[in-house]
Amino acid sequence: MAQLRQGYEGYVERGTEIVVVGPDGREEFARYWKKNDLPFIGLPDPKHSVLKLYGQEVKIFKLGRMPAQVVIDKAGQVRYVHYGHSMGDIPSNAEVWGILDGLA
């Protein structure tokens, strides 16, 4: 999430809203957001319903839930999906901005 925070202005410039979905409960999410002063939306998903809907994988031997990035346009259409194969497999902000710029 540090990467998203560092590039947040680039997303705002592109009219993009960032929503981070995580498996923790509401109170834990709220504490984390406050402690880290995150400028985007955090959606707690303790029942994993949203995470399952978008097909995020869990690999116990690779530290749990693998990263997933999904770009959804204003009409609700999924326009890009990246499923990470490890915890560090996350597209750079520049890569995602390129995708967003291509959609504009």
N, C-alpha and C positions, 0 to 999 in steps of 0.2 A: 504494500500500500504506500510505501514511501515513494516509489516511482510515480504513482498516480498523484500524490501530493505535490511532488516536484514539478510535474507537468500539468498541474491543474489548470493554469491560465490558458494553456494551449487548447485544452478541451473546452473551456468557457468561450474562447474566441471562435470555436467551431459550432457553438450552440449545442454542445453535448452535455448531458447530465450523466454523472457517474453514480452508479448504484452498486455497492459492494454487498453481496449476499454471503452470509456465513452461517455455520452450523451452531453458533452459540445462542444462548438465551438473551432476552431483551436487556436485562440488567447488566450482564457481562459486556454486551455490545455497547451499551450506553457508557459504561465506565471506560472502556477502551477508546471510544470516540472522544470523550471528554479529555482523557489523559493525553491523547496524541493530537488533539485539536484538528481533527480531520475535516476538510471543507466540503466533503461530498456525503451522500446519503449512505447509511449503513442499514441493511435489512437483516434482522435476525431471523434465522430459519431453523429453529431447533428440531423441528420434525423432518427437516430435509426435503420438504415438498417442492420448493423452487429449485433446489440443487438437483433433485432427481428429474424434474421436468426438463431441465436443460442438459441432462446427461453428464454431469460432473462425476468423475471417477474417484473411487477411494482405493488406494493401494497401500495396504498396511505396512509393507516392507519399505515403502518410500515416504514415510512420515505422514501418511494419512491422505487427506483430500488433495487431489492434484489441482493445480491452478486451471481455471477456465476463463476465457474472455469472450463475451458475446456482445456484438453490436446489434442493437435493435433500432430500426428507424421509427420515425414519428407515427407511422401507420401501423406499428406493431409487428413488422416483418423482421425476421432475423436476417441480417445482411452479412454477417461475418461471425465465425466461431473458431476459436483456437483452444484446443485441449492440450494442456501441458503434459509432458511425459515424466517430468520431475519437478521438484519445488522451484527450481530456477528457470524453468522453461516458460518464460513470460515474454510476450512481444514487447519491444521497446515502445515508448510513447511515440517516437517518430514513425514507427511502422503503423500504429493504430491511427495516427493523424493522417497518414497517407490514405488509409482506407476511408476515413471520414471525408477527406477532401475529395476522393473519388465518388462518393455518394452525393456530394453537394451539387 
